[in-house]
Amino acid sequence: MKINGVAIDDTFAEAFTMRVARLIITGRNPKWAREAAVKLTGFATSVIGCKCEAGIERELPESATPDGRPGVSVLFLTMDKESLPQQLIVRIGQTVLTCPTTACFDGLPDVPDRLAVGKALRVFGDGFQASKVIGGKRYWRLPVMEGEFLVEETFGMQKGVGGGNFLILAGDADAALAAAEAAVLAMTNLPGVILPFPGGVVRSGSKVGSKRYRNMIATTNDAFDPTLRAITESQVPAGVNSVLEIVLDGTDAPAIEAAMRAGIRAACRPGVQGITAGNYGGKLGPHHFHLRKIMA
């Protein structure tokens, strides 16, 4: 299979089941909603080192938010049920609560599995907090020096997908970066998907474990490092001198597939020789995204 002359490898991306929450952050204007969302999702690229993965899903108009103000939708993912509320409580408390004019709402209202995030944050009010039930939902109003911080008492949690991916194999670094930027642009603001790495792009792809260091959880993906082609069991084709990876997390498999389809098509541009994906032989993750099937 070729798209715009770019070969699509007959392989699959292997992804994992994670737990996901969606937060809706609003502010007096888009600037402050985004400021809070950017801080909230900082240092959340990979569970390998950050213990969570998070990113901005999309920006929301006033008509799509609970309080009729500009907003940002954020997805937050962890590997287990226990760590998700822990990460949300500390991060919302340190980034959204502290940000001028913001409020924080649940973006998965119909999910039965609930996390008592706002209920935990309410104690910052030191007894001066107040609550109100509106439409069957409880909200907490925490006094702050600027006015008050409004947060929903509980947030929904559901199973999500982490680790969807594809690799861009290019002749040089400029072509790889241009293709990666085009892919990210095509996937930006698609519902149910985030790209947790900086600018949506990964240059330091990893493999599980280490060939030399026993305690390492993950180390460099030497099979796709063009600079190591001569000294390792390389999977880099001749003529490829730069490889970049796109990693996707999402609310479900169809959302990941739709984003990969858009991103891969956008990445098939001059200077790119092929598109492939990272997997571990299908042994570690239950979600397999076959590139040719998706692009067909």
Summary of the structure (lengths in Angstrom):
residues: 296
radius of gyration: 20.7
end to end distance: 9.0
largest distance: 66.6
contacts: 1029
relative contact order: 0.20
helix: 27%
strand: 35%
